[in-house]
C-alpha cells in the first residue's frame, strides 16, 4: 500500500472529529496526565469531539519540547525555540491546564495527587507521562553524570547541553553515541541523531569522528541509514554492534571514559542514552503489572490493571506499534473515540492505525516508513502486507521530497496539538 503525502496529512486528522456525546454525559470529567504527543492530542480530540465534556490536562512544564525534530537542533538546522510549544491554545479552547508536578496516581479513585497535596479527580483518567531512564543499568551513569555525558533523550535543556558541547568541541574530537537495547523511545531516533551530528561535523569540524556503541545488532531503517552515511559522511561514522561488544557497561563521566566488555574509549563528547521503562509514577501505581511497561486493551487503550484508566504513548505496551510521536497521536485519537462512544453508550469497533516515521540524514535528505496496524483481540498487530518504505538507491529528488514531507508533517502535527 503506497501512502501519499496527501493521505498522510489526512490521516493525521483521522478521529479528531469524533461523535459528540449525549447531553446526558455533560458532567463527565476526563483527567489527562502528560501534555506531550499523547496527552495534548487526547485533550484536543476530546474537546473537539464533545465540547460538553470537562477536560483537565496536567503537565509539569510550562513549555513542551518535542523529541521529534530535536536532532535538528543538534545538527544546527534550527534552535531549541523551533521545537518549543506552550499550552495557551488549549486553555483558550476550554481545556483546563494545570502546570505542576504529579506525585501519585490513585487508579481506583481516578485521582492524581499533586506534589503540593492537591487532588485532581475525574470520571475517566488518561495517562501519558512517557518514560523514565533506568540509571542502574550502566555502572557510573546517573542523573548527575548525564550533566556531563548528556542523554538528550528528553528534549529541552539536555538537547541544548549536547548541542553546546558539540559546538565547543575541537575539530578532530571523537563523539561517542551509546544506544541501549530496545524497547526505547523512537527506535530510529539515535541513528537520525548520528546522521545530523555528522552533518554538523562535516560542515564545521570535518576531522572529527563519530563512534556508535550499539547494544543492538540490527536497527530500524538500517539499510537507508547506512546508505546515507556512506554517501554523505564517508569514513566519519563507525558503528560497533552488540554482538561485537557494542553495549556500554560502565562510564566514568569525570574521565569521559566509556567501557564495553571489549574496550575503553575516551570521548570528547559522549551522548549516553540509558535504557528506559514506563514513568515511575505509573510503576508506583502498579499499572505496569510488574512488566516495566503498561499493558493496555488494543482497542480503547484502557489499562488491563484498572478500569476507566487509559494509558497512551511511550509508556504503553501497544503491541507492534513503535514508541513514537506519531503513534502516540494516533493512539490518542483512537482512545478519544472509545471514551466518547462509551459515554454515549455506543460500542467501539476495532480499526486500523497508521504510524509514519520520517528520518532526516541531512537537511535535504530524508526517508520514511509508513506502517499500518490493526487492533486485534490480543494486541495491535503490524499488517506486514501493507505500508511502504523509501527504496534503497532512491534518487536525490526522492530524498529531498521526503525531507520536505517530514517538515510538513511536523508543522501539521504540532499545529494540531498546540494551536
C-alpha positions as MATLAB code, in Angstrom:
seq = 'XXXXXXXXXXXXXXXXXXXXXXXXXXXXXXXXXXXXXXXXXXXXXXXXXXXXXXXXXXXXXXXXXXXXXXXXXXXXXXXXXXXXXXXXXXXXXXXXXXXXXXXXXXXXXXXXXXXXXXXXXXXXXXXXXXXXXXXXXXXXXXXXXXXXXXXXXXXXXXXXXXXXXXXXXXXXXXXXXXXXXXXXXXXXXXXXXXXXXXXXXXXXXXXXXXXXXXXXXXXXXXXXXXXXXXXXXXXXXXXXXXXXXXXXXXXXXXXXXXXXXXXXXXXXXXXXXXXXXXXXXXXXXXXXXXXXXXXXXXXXXXXXXXXXXXXXXXXXXXXXXXXXXXXXXXXXXXXXXXXXXXXXXXXXXXXXXXXXXXXXXXXXXXXXXXXXXXXXXXXXXXXXXXXXXXXXXXXXXXXXXXXXXXXXXXXXXXXXXXX';
ca = [
       0.000    0.000    0.000;
       1.552    3.301   -1.034;
       0.677    6.141    1.337;
       0.815    9.526   -0.362;
       1.661   12.791    1.316;
      -1.959   13.916    0.888;
      -3.353   10.772    2.521;
      -0.802   11.104    5.321;
      -1.891   14.633    6.199;
      -5.480   13.429    6.096;
      -4.631   10.504    8.360;
      -3.254   12.878   10.967;
      -6.757   14.295   11.329;
      -8.479   10.902   11.494;
     -10.723   10.524   14.551;
     -10.389   14.170   15.610;
     -13.957   14.843   14.601;
     -15.247   12.070   16.861;
     -19.013   11.821   17.522;
     -20.444   14.243   20.054;
     -21.528   12.533   23.255;
     -25.064   12.682   24.556;
     -26.011   15.758   26.571;
     -26.739   13.428   29.481;
     -22.980   12.997   29.784;
     -22.251   16.713   30.051;
     -20.947   16.295   33.594;
     -18.306   13.737   32.570;
     -14.793   14.781   33.581;
     -11.674   13.347   31.925;
      -8.338   13.969   33.637;
      -5.215   13.642   31.475;
      -1.671   13.371   32.845;
       1.085   14.422   30.455;
       0.994   17.121   27.790;
       3.057   15.540   25.033;
       2.036   13.873   21.771;
      -0.363   11.545   23.581;
      -1.803   13.861   26.226;
      -2.126   17.090   24.222;
      -3.601   15.222   21.252;
      -6.044   13.497   23.591;
      -7.180   16.733   25.210;
      -7.917   18.423   21.893;
      -9.595   15.350   20.373;
     -11.945   15.068   23.345;
     -12.684   18.771   23.429;
     -13.469   18.905   19.734;
     -15.394   15.643   19.827;
     -17.678   16.832   22.633;
     -17.431   20.392   23.982;
     -19.710   19.364   26.863;
     -17.077   17.131   28.471;
     -14.868   18.723   31.088;
     -11.226   18.074   30.171;
      -8.335   18.694   32.567;
      -4.730   18.380   31.374;
      -1.952   18.099   33.952;
       1.536   18.874   32.661;
       4.593   19.669   34.749;
       6.252   22.129   32.375;
       5.013   25.435   31.035;
       6.867   24.788   27.791;
       6.964   21.463   25.960;
       9.964   20.492   23.826;
       9.280   17.839   21.220;
      11.622   14.889   20.871;
      10.759   14.723   17.143;
      12.957   17.268   15.358;
      15.195   17.705   18.425;
      18.007   16.042   16.474;
      17.810   19.005   14.093;
      18.886   21.230   16.984;
      21.983   19.068   17.449;
      22.739   19.302   13.731;
      22.439   23.096   13.725;
      19.363   23.087   11.474;
      17.281   25.136   13.926;
      17.358   26.330   17.513;
      15.585   24.963   20.574;
      12.822   27.544   20.105;
      11.749   25.720   16.944;
      10.720   22.658   18.980;
       9.203   24.550   21.944;
       5.448   24.898   22.484;
       3.140   26.309   25.138;
      -0.416   25.466   26.152;
      -2.264   28.753   25.678;
      -4.248   27.493   22.686;
      -5.508   24.503   24.659;
      -6.622   26.732   27.514;
      -8.378   29.054   25.063;
     -10.263   26.043   23.732;
     -11.766   25.399   27.167;
      -9.308   22.759   28.374;
      -8.322   23.248   31.995;
      -4.500   23.203   32.029;
      -2.747   22.605   35.345;
       1.016   23.030   35.496;
       2.575   21.173   38.394;
       4.366   18.023   39.496;
       2.214   14.916   39.853;
       3.297   12.813   42.830;
       0.946    9.856   42.874;
      -1.809    8.107   40.907;
      -4.795    6.632   42.732;
      -6.133    4.476   39.909;
      -9.112    3.197   41.885;
     -10.330    6.716   42.585;
      -9.238    8.097   39.203;
      -7.249   10.718   41.073;
      -3.901   12.441   40.511;
      -2.222   13.600   43.712;
      -0.050   16.649   43.110;
       3.231   17.453   44.824;
       1.546   20.279   46.751;
      -1.084   17.860   48.090;
      -3.883   18.914   45.754;
      -6.024   16.102   44.338;
      -7.440   16.151   40.812;
     -10.172   13.570   40.246;
     -12.249   12.621   37.236;
     -14.672   10.034   35.952;
     -12.073    8.775   33.481;
      -8.302    9.094   33.650;
      -5.883    9.121   30.714;
      -2.198    8.708   31.500;
       0.553    9.702   29.075;
       3.560   10.691   31.212;
       6.099    8.957   28.977;
       9.261    7.203   30.051;
      11.904    7.222   32.737;
      15.573    6.315   32.448;
      16.999    3.247   34.160;
      20.028    4.763   35.850;
      21.006    1.406   37.367;
      21.606   -0.320   34.032;
      25.040    1.203   33.301;
      27.613    1.399   36.090;
      28.564    5.010   36.781;
      25.656    6.506   34.894;
      23.357    8.789   36.890;
      21.383   11.980   36.558;
      24.495   13.837   37.716;
      26.679   12.053   35.153;
      24.164   12.993   32.460;
      25.059   16.649   33.030;
      28.490   15.732   31.649;
      27.507   12.908   29.288;
      24.040   14.071   28.206;
      21.389   11.654   27.014;
      19.282   14.381   25.309;
      16.539   11.738   25.044;
      14.085   14.010   26.825;
      14.151   17.149   24.701;
      14.847   20.522   26.299;
      17.826   21.531   28.446;
      19.607   18.250   27.686;
      19.268   18.927   23.957;
      20.845   22.347   24.369;
      23.610   20.919   26.577;
      24.609   18.355   23.960;
      24.449   20.971   21.202;
      26.691   23.311   23.195;
      29.209   20.514   23.778;
      29.368   19.751   20.061;
      29.917   23.428   19.224;
      32.665   23.742   21.871;
      34.490   20.568   20.788;
      37.762   20.988   18.938;
      37.953   19.757   15.367;
      39.273   16.222   15.372;
      37.370   15.241   18.516;
      35.630   11.901   18.991;
      31.867   11.907   19.538;
      30.553    8.719   21.139;
      26.855    7.850   20.835;
      25.741    4.938   23.031;
      22.433    3.245   22.175;
      20.582    0.902   24.574;
      18.824   -2.366   23.846;
      15.135   -1.988   22.925;
      12.461   -1.148   23.732;
      13.151    2.566   23.836;
      11.516    5.764   22.652;
      11.729    6.305   18.878;
      13.659    3.284   17.534;
      15.262    5.115   14.565;
      15.917    8.290   16.577;
      19.525    7.546   17.617;
      20.525    6.888   14.010;
      18.947   10.106   12.796;
      20.894   11.805   15.584;
      24.145   10.266   14.364;
      23.355   11.475   10.854;
      22.585   15.066   11.824;
      25.571   15.327   14.161;
      27.658   14.067   11.232;
      26.082   16.783    9.083;
      27.215   19.437   11.565;
      30.705   17.960   11.910;
      31.153   17.723    8.138;
      30.392   21.439    7.848;
      32.265   22.729   10.889;
      34.668   20.092   12.240;
      35.488   17.748    9.343;
      38.388   15.990   11.044;
      36.068   14.677   13.779;
      34.647   11.159   14.030;
      31.540    9.508   15.482;
      31.794    6.158   17.252;
      28.480    4.371   17.754;
      28.337    1.851   20.612;
      25.124   -0.038   19.962;
      23.575   -2.728   22.166;
      21.601   -3.903   19.108;
      22.819   -5.876   16.138;
      20.159   -4.569   13.760;
      18.155   -1.364   13.842;
      15.219    0.435   12.258;
      15.782    1.587    8.647;
      19.331    0.229    8.807;
      19.950   -0.060    5.025;
      18.717    3.502    4.484;
      20.859    4.984    7.244;
      23.941    3.049    6.190;
      23.424    4.142    2.586;
      23.179    7.769    3.742;
      26.310    7.528    5.911;
      28.341    6.014    3.083;
      27.118    8.651    0.636;
      27.112   11.772    2.785;
      29.682   11.093    5.515;
      32.209    8.556    4.223;
      34.682    7.484    6.886;
      33.101    9.619    9.619;
      30.793    7.092   11.300;
      31.949    3.810   12.840;
      29.380    1.529   14.480;
      30.083   -1.386   16.820;
      27.027   -3.660   17.191;
      26.020   -5.606   20.266;
      27.416   -8.927   19.039;
      30.830   -7.268   18.795;
      30.678   -5.908   22.371;
      28.949   -2.679   21.400;
      26.848   -2.487   24.582;
      28.093    0.038   27.144;
      28.708   -1.497   30.569;
      30.117    1.455   32.533;
      31.049    5.102   32.249;
      33.376    7.469   34.102;
      31.990   10.926   33.460;
      34.943   12.702   35.066;
      37.394   10.995   32.728;
      34.949   10.965   29.778;
      35.558    7.230   29.545;
      33.047    4.713   28.205;
      33.625    0.994   28.711;
      32.269   -2.047   26.910;
      33.111   -5.708   27.517;
      35.902   -5.340   24.977;
      37.377   -1.866   25.204;
      37.589    1.519   26.930;
      37.007    4.660   24.877;
      37.725    8.274   25.806;
      35.376   10.764   24.165;
      35.456   14.494   23.562;
      31.638   14.445   23.625;
      29.623   11.493   24.909;
      25.905   11.049   24.244;
      24.890    8.143   26.500;
      21.239    7.110   26.011;
      20.158    4.983   29.003;
      17.750    2.032   28.885;
      14.156    3.051   29.508;
      10.872    1.956   31.035;
       7.497    3.479   31.862;
       7.396    6.588   34.048;
       7.890    5.793   37.723;
       4.534    7.238   38.727;
       2.859    4.502   36.637;
       5.020    1.757   38.112;
       4.391    3.009   41.648;
       0.659    2.738   40.934;
       1.116   -0.866   39.792;
      -0.137   -0.062   36.301;
       2.817   -1.813   34.658;
       1.765   -5.137   36.236;
       5.437   -5.788   37.010;
       6.458   -5.587   33.331;
       8.152   -2.181   33.271;
       5.667   -1.061   30.587;
       1.900   -0.765   30.951;
      -0.374   -3.356   29.284;
      -3.481   -1.928   27.625;
      -6.504   -3.083   25.681;
      -5.649   -2.784   21.970;
      -8.894   -1.014   21.006;
      -9.599    1.567   23.694;
      -6.145    1.683   25.327;
      -7.791    1.004   28.674;
      -5.413   -0.342   31.293;
      -5.589   -4.102   31.822;
      -4.977   -3.412   35.512;
      -7.507   -0.640   36.296;
     -10.899    0.203   34.772;
     -11.624    3.665   33.337;
      -7.880    4.311   33.252;
      -6.338    4.641   29.778;
      -2.617    4.702   29.019;
      -1.121    6.166   25.832;
       2.181    6.720   24.146;
       5.656    5.631   25.135;
       4.633    4.099   28.486;
       2.107    1.687   26.977;
       2.606   -1.851   25.740;
       0.946   -1.223   22.387;
       1.770   -4.453   20.589;
       3.692   -3.915   17.376;
       3.293   -0.114   17.352;
       6.609    1.627   17.993;
       7.094    4.238   20.697;
       6.873    7.394   18.593;
       5.176   10.765   18.492;
       3.020    9.768   15.531;
       1.976    6.559   17.345;
       1.006    8.494   20.470;
      -1.030   10.952   18.400;
      -2.899    8.147   16.619;
      -3.474    6.273   19.880;
      -4.901    9.427   21.465;
      -7.461    9.840   18.703;
      -8.447    6.176   18.859;
      -8.724    6.334   22.652;
     -10.760    9.558   22.494;
     -13.235    7.904   20.161;
     -13.538    4.910   22.507;
     -14.174    7.168   25.512;
     -16.763    9.261   23.674;
     -18.541    6.133   22.479;
     -18.524    4.656   25.982;
     -20.009    7.819   27.480;
     -22.703    7.811   24.800;
     -23.469    4.116   25.229;
     -22.105    3.125   21.847;
     -19.659    0.283   21.078;
     -16.237    0.931   19.556;
     -15.189   -1.315   16.708;
     -11.543   -2.216   16.064;
      -9.932   -0.158   13.330;
      -6.620    0.369   11.583;
      -3.964    2.745   12.870;
      -1.093    4.367   10.980;
       2.435    5.169   12.019;
       4.573    7.175    9.614;
       8.157    7.687   10.703;
      10.337   10.219    8.917;
      14.082   10.436    9.403;
      16.497   13.097    8.236;
      20.069   12.204    7.337;
      20.758   15.800    6.245;
      18.617   18.938    5.872;
      17.550   17.969    2.340;
      17.909   14.187    2.655;
      15.030   12.247    4.204;
      13.373    8.853    4.096;
      10.425    7.242    5.775;
       8.497    4.130    6.629;
       4.702    4.024    6.773;
       3.136    1.091    8.607;
      -0.474    0.012    9.049;
      -1.623   -1.710   12.241;
      -4.840   -3.480   13.143;
      -6.456   -3.509   16.586;
      -6.721   -7.240   17.107;
      -8.243   -9.066   20.068;
      -4.865   -9.675   21.727;
      -2.690   -6.817   20.565;
      -2.121   -4.111   17.978;
      -0.562   -6.048   15.118;
       1.504   -4.904   12.167;
      -0.071   -5.663    8.794;
       3.068   -6.734    7.002;
       1.316   -6.859    3.628;
       0.566   -3.126    3.795;
       2.630    0.013    4.263;
       5.726    1.190    2.448;
       9.334    2.292    2.939;
      11.614    4.542    0.921;
      13.605    2.437   -1.515;
      17.322    1.902   -1.069;
      19.037    3.555   -4.014;
      16.318    6.180   -4.436;
      17.425    9.298   -6.364;
      18.289   12.552   -4.662;
      14.951   14.047   -5.715;
      13.087   11.441   -3.662;
      15.203   12.079   -0.582;
      14.703   15.839   -0.976;
      10.948   15.360   -1.244;
      10.913   13.117    1.833;
      12.759   15.796    3.791;
      10.089   18.323    2.836;
       7.329   15.869    3.769;
       8.980   15.426    7.167;
       8.943   19.177    7.774;
       5.311   19.417    6.621;
       4.321   16.562    8.937;
       5.991   18.248   11.904;
       4.328   21.607   11.202;
       0.940   19.939   10.813;
       1.024   17.733   13.892;
       2.387   20.405   16.231;
      -0.228   22.896   14.988;
      -2.906   20.283   15.655;
      -1.608   19.659   19.178;
      -0.643   23.124   20.331;
      -2.510   25.513   18.038;
];
